[in-house]
Amino acid sequence: MTGREILFETVRLGNLLKVSAIDGATGIEASVVGRAAGDPAALRGLALRKLTYLLTRSERLHETG
């Protein structure tokens, strides 16, 4: 995802951690939830992969029109 501005938001919800990755250009957002005691970097990576999938899917849908 070279050249894209990606924003990350991390929110702790009790013993859970919600990480959202948001594409700055489109506003498309992908969120994942995991254990707060786990690795936040792993959740960020997962949220980024999910966002990449959503952006690719969105681009394909717009191409086929």
Jmol script that loads the backbone (N, CA, C; Angstrom):
load data "model"
ATOM      1  N   MET A   1       0.839  -1.181   0.000  1.00  0.00           N
ATOM      2  CA  MET A   1       0.000   0.000   0.000  1.00  0.00           C
ATOM      3  C   MET A   1       0.887   1.248   0.000  1.00  0.00           C
ATOM      4  N   THR A   2       1.787   1.268  -0.916  1.00  0.00           N
ATOM      5  CA  THR A   2       2.724   2.368  -1.019  1.00  0.00           C
ATOM      6  C   THR A   2       1.997   3.654  -1.410  1.00  0.00           C
ATOM      7  N   GLY A   3       2.344   4.739  -0.732  1.00  0.00           N
ATOM      8  CA  GLY A   3       1.806   6.035  -1.078  1.00  0.00           C
ATOM      9  C   GLY A   3       0.449   6.367  -0.499  1.00  0.00           C
ATOM     10  N   ARG A   4      -0.132   5.480   0.282  1.00  0.00           N
ATOM     11  CA  ARG A   4      -1.439   5.735   0.887  1.00  0.00           C
ATOM     12  C   ARG A   4      -1.252   6.147   2.339  1.00  0.00           C
ATOM     13  N   GLU A   5      -2.063   7.091   2.778  1.00  0.00           N
ATOM     14  CA  GLU A   5      -2.066   7.471   4.187  1.00  0.00           C
ATOM     15  C   GLU A   5      -3.026   6.537   4.925  1.00  0.00           C
ATOM     16  N   ILE A   6      -2.493   5.788   5.888  1.00  0.00           N
ATOM     17  CA  ILE A   6      -3.290   4.873   6.688  1.00  0.00           C
ATOM     18  C   ILE A   6      -3.258   5.350   8.132  1.00  0.00           C
ATOM     19  N   LEU A   7      -4.428   5.539   8.699  1.00  0.00           N
ATOM     20  CA  LEU A   7      -4.554   5.959  10.091  1.00  0.00           C
ATOM     21  C   LEU A   7      -4.934   4.753  10.934  1.00  0.00           C
ATOM     22  N   PHE A   8      -4.363   4.661  12.122  1.00  0.00           N
ATOM     23  CA  PHE A   8      -4.688   3.574  13.036  1.00  0.00           C
ATOM     24  C   PHE A   8      -5.314   4.146  14.297  1.00  0.00           C
ATOM     25  N   GLU A   9      -6.343   3.474  14.776  1.00  0.00           N
ATOM     26  CA  GLU A   9      -7.000   3.848  16.029  1.00  0.00           C
ATOM     27  C   GLU A   9      -7.016   2.597  16.914  1.00  0.00           C
ATOM     28  N   THR A  10      -6.592   2.745  18.153  1.00  0.00           N
ATOM     29  CA  THR A  10      -6.570   1.634  19.100  1.00  0.00           C
ATOM     30  C   THR A  10      -7.413   2.004  20.304  1.00  0.00           C
ATOM     31  N   VAL A  11      -8.368   1.145  20.642  1.00  0.00           N
ATOM     32  CA  VAL A  11      -9.271   1.398  21.771  1.00  0.00           C
ATOM     33  C   VAL A  11      -9.306   0.146  22.646  1.00  0.00           C
ATOM     34  N   ARG A  12      -9.093   0.354  23.932  1.00  0.00           N
ATOM     35  CA  ARG A  12      -9.196  -0.765  24.869  1.00  0.00           C
ATOM     36  C   ARG A  12     -10.621  -0.830  25.391  1.00  0.00           C
ATOM     37  N   LEU A  13     -11.204  -2.035  25.327  1.00  0.00           N
ATOM     38  CA  LEU A  13     -12.567  -2.270  25.793  1.00  0.00           C
ATOM     39  C   LEU A  13     -12.514  -3.388  26.830  1.00  0.00           C
ATOM     40  N   GLY A  14     -12.258  -3.037  28.074  1.00  0.00           N
ATOM     41  CA  GLY A  14     -12.094  -4.054  29.118  1.00  0.00           C
ATOM     42  C   GLY A  14     -10.858  -4.883  28.842  1.00  0.00           C
ATOM     43  N   ASN A  15     -11.025  -6.201  28.674  1.00  0.00           N
ATOM     44  CA  ASN A  15      -9.873  -7.058  28.399  1.00  0.00           C
ATOM     45  C   ASN A  15      -9.674  -7.289  26.897  1.00  0.00           C
ATOM     46  N   LEU A  16     -10.326  -6.464  26.078  1.00  0.00           N
ATOM     47  CA  LEU A  16     -10.195  -6.548  24.621  1.00  0.00           C
ATOM     48  C   LEU A  16      -9.548  -5.294  24.065  1.00  0.00           C
ATOM     49  N   LEU A  17      -8.929  -5.435  22.909  1.00  0.00           N
ATOM     50  CA  LEU A  17      -8.319  -4.313  22.215  1.00  0.00           C
ATOM     51  C   LEU A  17      -8.886  -4.281  20.800  1.00  0.00           C
ATOM     52  N   LYS A  18      -9.448  -3.134  20.418  1.00  0.00           N
ATOM     53  CA  LYS A  18      -9.980  -2.958  19.066  1.00  0.00           C
ATOM     54  C   LYS A  18      -9.015  -2.061  18.303  1.00  0.00           C
ATOM     55  N   VAL A  19      -8.556  -2.548  17.154  1.00  0.00           N
ATOM     56  CA  VAL A  19      -7.658  -1.779  16.303  1.00  0.00           C
ATOM     57  C   VAL A  19      -8.353  -1.550  14.972  1.00  0.00           C
ATOM     58  N   SER A  20      -8.413  -0.289  14.556  1.00  0.00           N
ATOM     59  CA  SER A  20      -9.012   0.076  13.272  1.00  0.00           C
ATOM     60  C   SER A  20      -7.935   0.675  12.378  1.00  0.00           C
ATOM     61  N   ALA A  21      -7.956   0.307  11.112  1.00  0.00           N
ATOM     62  CA  ALA A  21      -7.089   0.891  10.093  1.00  0.00           C
ATOM     63  C   ALA A  21      -8.001   1.616   9.113  1.00  0.00           C
ATOM     64  N   ILE A  22      -7.700   2.903   8.875  1.00  0.00           N
ATOM     65  CA  ILE A  22      -8.561   3.733   8.028  1.00  0.00           C
ATOM     66  C   ILE A  22      -7.737   4.309   6.887  1.00  0.00           C
ATOM     67  N   ASP A  23      -8.232   4.145   5.665  1.00  0.00           N
ATOM     68  CA  ASP A  23      -7.583   4.742   4.504  1.00  0.00           C
ATOM     69  C   ASP A  23      -7.912   6.221   4.467  1.00  0.00           C
ATOM     70  N   GLY A  24      -6.885   7.069   4.468  1.00  0.00           N
ATOM     71  CA  GLY A  24      -7.081   8.513   4.509  1.00  0.00           C
ATOM     72  C   GLY A  24      -7.791   9.077   3.292  1.00  0.00           C
ATOM     73  N   ALA A  25      -7.624   8.451   2.142  1.00  0.00           N
ATOM     74  CA  ALA A  25      -8.215   8.976   0.910  1.00  0.00           C
ATOM     75  C   ALA A  25      -9.686   8.611   0.759  1.00  0.00           C
ATOM     76  N   THR A  26     -10.042   7.386   1.129  1.00  0.00           N
ATOM     77  CA  THR A  26     -11.415   6.922   0.885  1.00  0.00           C
ATOM     78  C   THR A  26     -12.275   6.869   2.138  1.00  0.00           C
ATOM     79  N   GLY A  27     -11.637   6.817   3.309  1.00  0.00           N
ATOM     80  CA  GLY A  27     -12.392   6.672   4.552  1.00  0.00           C
ATOM     81  C   GLY A  27     -12.823   5.241   4.826  1.00  0.00           C
ATOM     82  N   ILE A  28     -12.413   4.300   3.977  1.00  0.00           N
ATOM     83  CA  ILE A  28     -12.741   2.897   4.210  1.00  0.00           C
ATOM     84  C   ILE A  28     -12.007   2.433   5.462  1.00  0.00           C
ATOM     85  N   GLU A  29     -12.719   1.716   6.318  1.00  0.00           N
ATOM     86  CA  GLU A  29     -12.190   1.312   7.617  1.00  0.00           C
ATOM     87  C   GLU A  29     -12.299  -0.196   7.804  1.00  0.00           C
ATOM     88  N   ALA A  30     -11.266  -0.771   8.400  1.00  0.00           N
ATOM     89  CA  ALA A  30     -11.270  -2.188   8.760  1.00  0.00           C
ATOM     90  C   ALA A  30     -10.901  -2.289  10.230  1.00  0.00           C
ATOM     91  N   SER A  31     -11.668  -3.065  10.984  1.00  0.00           N
ATOM     92  CA  SER A  31     -11.420  -3.215  12.420  1.00  0.00           C
ATOM     93  C   SER A  31     -11.258  -4.681  12.777  1.00  0.00           C
ATOM     94  N   VAL A  32     -10.411  -4.914  13.773  1.00  0.00           N
ATOM     95  CA  VAL A  32     -10.234  -6.240  14.348  1.00  0.00           C
ATOM     96  C   VAL A  32     -10.224  -6.103  15.864  1.00  0.00           C
ATOM     97  N   VAL A  33     -10.599  -7.174  16.547  1.00  0.00           N
ATOM     98  CA  VAL A  33     -10.635  -7.179  18.003  1.00  0.00           C
ATOM     99  C   VAL A  33      -9.847  -8.390  18.491  1.00  0.00           C
ATOM    100  N   GLY A  34      -9.025  -8.165  19.521  1.00  0.00           N
ATOM    101  CA  GLY A  34      -8.248  -9.248  20.105  1.00  0.00           C
ATOM    102  C   GLY A  34      -8.055  -9.009  21.590  1.00  0.00           C
ATOM    103  N   ARG A  35      -7.329  -9.908  22.217  1.00  0.00           N
ATOM    104  CA  ARG A  35      -7.067  -9.773  23.649  1.00  0.00           C
ATOM    105  C   ARG A  35      -6.158  -8.578  23.912  1.00  0.00           C
ATOM    106  N   ALA A  36      -6.475  -7.806  24.941  1.00  0.00           N
ATOM    107  CA  ALA A  36      -5.661  -6.649  25.296  1.00  0.00           C
ATOM    108  C   ALA A  36      -4.270  -7.079  25.756  1.00  0.00           C
ATOM    109  N   ALA A  37      -4.162  -8.284  26.309  1.00  0.00           N
ATOM    110  CA  ALA A  37      -2.869  -8.793  26.766  1.00  0.00           C
ATOM    111  C   ALA A  37      -2.014  -9.291  25.607  1.00  0.00           C
ATOM    112  N   GLY A  38      -2.577  -9.372  24.415  1.00  0.00           N
ATOM    113  CA  GLY A  38      -1.854  -9.856  23.238  1.00  0.00           C
ATOM    114  C   GLY A  38      -0.935  -8.794  22.658  1.00  0.00           C
ATOM    115  N   ASP A  39      -0.457  -9.056  21.460  1.00  0.00           N
ATOM    116  CA  ASP A  39       0.483  -8.168  20.774  1.00  0.00           C
ATOM    117  C   ASP A  39      -0.269  -7.137  19.930  1.00  0.00           C
ATOM    118  N   PRO A  40      -0.228  -5.853  20.314  1.00  0.00           N
ATOM    119  CA  PRO A  40      -0.939  -4.826  19.529  1.00  0.00           C
ATOM    120  C   PRO A  40      -0.416  -4.706  18.098  1.00  0.00           C
ATOM    121  N   ALA A  41       0.869  -4.959  17.899  1.00  0.00           N
ATOM    122  CA  ALA A  41       1.436  -4.876  16.548  1.00  0.00           C
ATOM    123  C   ALA A  41       0.829  -5.946  15.637  1.00  0.00           C
ATOM    124  N   ALA A  42       0.551  -7.114  16.195  1.00  0.00           N
ATOM    125  CA  ALA A  42      -0.078  -8.180  15.404  1.00  0.00           C
ATOM    126  C   ALA A  42      -1.491  -7.769  14.988  1.00  0.00           C
ATOM    127  N   LEU A  43      -2.216  -7.120  15.886  1.00  0.00           N
ATOM    128  CA  LEU A  43      -3.559  -6.647  15.545  1.00  0.00           C
ATOM    129  C   LEU A  43      -3.507  -5.546  14.491  1.00  0.00           C
ATOM    130  N   ARG A  44      -2.515  -4.668  14.589  1.00  0.00           N
ATOM    131  CA  ARG A  44      -2.349  -3.622  13.566  1.00  0.00           C
ATOM    132  C   ARG A  44      -2.089  -4.241  12.200  1.00  0.00           C
ATOM    133  N   GLY A  45      -1.231  -5.249  12.179  1.00  0.00           N
ATOM    134  CA  GLY A  45      -0.934  -5.932  10.918  1.00  0.00           C
ATOM    135  C   GLY A  45      -2.163  -6.599  10.335  1.00  0.00           C
ATOM    136  N   LEU A  46      -2.951  -7.234  11.182  1.00  0.00           N
ATOM    137  CA  LEU A  46      -4.172  -7.880  10.726  1.00  0.00           C
ATOM    138  C   LEU A  46      -5.176  -6.859  10.199  1.00  0.00           C
ATOM    139  N   ALA A  47      -5.320  -5.734  10.913  1.00  0.00           N
ATOM    140  CA  ALA A  47      -6.229  -4.671  10.457  1.00  0.00           C
ATOM    141  C   ALA A  47      -5.769  -4.109   9.113  1.00  0.00           C
ATOM    142  N   LEU A  48      -4.456  -3.964   8.938  1.00  0.00           N
ATOM    143  CA  LEU A  48      -3.929  -3.456   7.671  1.00  0.00           C
ATOM    144  C   LEU A  48      -4.185  -4.435   6.536  1.00  0.00           C
ATOM    145  N   ARG A  49      -3.995  -5.730   6.783  1.00  0.00           N
ATOM    146  CA  ARG A  49      -4.282  -6.733   5.744  1.00  0.00           C
ATOM    147  C   ARG A  49      -5.758  -6.741   5.380  1.00  0.00           C
ATOM    148  N   LYS A  50      -6.609  -6.596   6.372  1.00  0.00           N
ATOM    149  CA  LYS A  50      -8.057  -6.556   6.121  1.00  0.00           C
ATOM    150  C   LYS A  50      -8.410  -5.310   5.307  1.00  0.00           C
ATOM    151  N   LEU A  51      -7.805  -4.176   5.643  1.00  0.00           N
ATOM    152  CA  LEU A  51      -8.050  -2.943   4.889  1.00  0.00           C
ATOM    153  C   LEU A  51      -7.577  -3.095   3.451  1.00  0.00           C
ATOM    154  N   THR A  52      -6.422  -3.704   3.255  1.00  0.00           N
ATOM    155  CA  THR A  52      -5.904  -3.932   1.903  1.00  0.00           C
ATOM    156  C   THR A  52      -6.893  -4.750   1.081  1.00  0.00           C
ATOM    157  N   TYR A  53      -7.442  -5.793   1.691  1.00  0.00           N
ATOM    158  CA  TYR A  53      -8.453  -6.614   1.018  1.00  0.00           C
ATOM    159  C   TYR A  53      -9.675  -5.766   0.642  1.00  0.00           C
ATOM    160  N   LEU A  54     -10.157  -4.959   1.578  1.00  0.00           N
ATOM    161  CA  LEU A  54     -11.347  -4.146   1.311  1.00  0.00           C
ATOM    162  C   LEU A  54     -11.100  -3.122   0.210  1.00  0.00           C
ATOM    163  N   LEU A  55      -9.923  -2.516   0.198  1.00  0.00           N
ATOM    164  CA  LEU A  55      -9.602  -1.535  -0.841  1.00  0.00           C
ATOM    165  C   LEU A  55      -9.502  -2.204  -2.207  1.00  0.00           C
ATOM    166  N   THR A  56      -8.879  -3.382  -2.263  1.00  0.00           N
ATOM    167  CA  THR A  56      -8.770  -4.119  -3.524  1.00  0.00           C
ATOM    168  C   THR A  56     -10.153  -4.504  -4.035  1.00  0.00           C
ATOM    169  N   ARG A  57     -10.984  -4.986  -3.132  1.00  0.00           N
ATOM    170  CA  ARG A  57     -12.354  -5.360  -3.502  1.00  0.00           C
ATOM    171  C   ARG A  57     -13.140  -4.144  -4.007  1.00  0.00           C
ATOM    172  N   SER A  58     -12.991  -3.019  -3.345  1.00  0.00           N
ATOM    173  CA  SER A  58     -13.691  -1.800  -3.739  1.00  0.00           C
ATOM    174  C   SER A  58     -13.241  -1.345  -5.136  1.00  0.00           C
ATOM    175  N   GLU A  59     -11.939  -1.406  -5.390  1.00  0.00           N
ATOM    176  CA  GLU A  59     -11.418  -1.009  -6.707  1.00  0.00           C
ATOM    177  C   GLU A  59     -11.953  -1.925  -7.801  1.00  0.00           C
ATOM    178  N   ARG A  60     -12.016  -3.229  -7.523  1.00  0.00           N
ATOM    179  CA  ARG A  60     -12.536  -4.175  -8.514  1.00  0.00           C
ATOM    180  C   ARG A  60     -14.001  -3.938  -8.795  1.00  0.00           C
ATOM    181  N   LEU A  61     -14.771  -3.620  -7.769  1.00  0.00           N
ATOM    182  CA  LEU A  61     -16.201  -3.353  -7.956  1.00  0.00           C
ATOM    183  C   LEU A  61     -16.420  -2.118  -8.808  1.00  0.00           C
ATOM    184  N   HIS A  62     -15.577  -1.100  -8.614  1.00  0.00           N
ATOM    185  CA  HIS A  62     -15.733   0.126  -9.402  1.00  0.00           C
ATOM    186  C   HIS A  62     -15.275  -0.058 -10.837  1.00  0.00           C
ATOM    187  N   GLU A  63     -14.321  -0.968 -11.075  1.00  0.00           N
ATOM    188  CA  GLU A  63     -13.855  -1.240 -12.434  1.00  0.00           C
ATOM    189  C   GLU A  63     -14.922  -1.940 -13.254  1.00  0.00           C
ATOM    190  N   THR A  64     -15.670  -2.852 -12.617  1.00  0.00           N
ATOM    191  CA  THR A  64     -16.674  -3.616 -13.353  1.00  0.00           C
ATOM    192  C   THR A  64     -17.992  -2.869 -13.456  1.00  0.00           C
ATOM    193  N   GLY A  65     -18.115  -1.817 -12.657  1.00  0.00           N
ATOM    194  CA  GLY A  65     -19.172  -0.884 -12.725  1.00  0.00           C
ATOM    195  C   GLY A  65     -20.543  -1.210 -12.475  1.00  0.00           C
TER     196      GLY A  65
END
end "model"
wireframe off; spacefill off
backbone 0.3
color backbone group
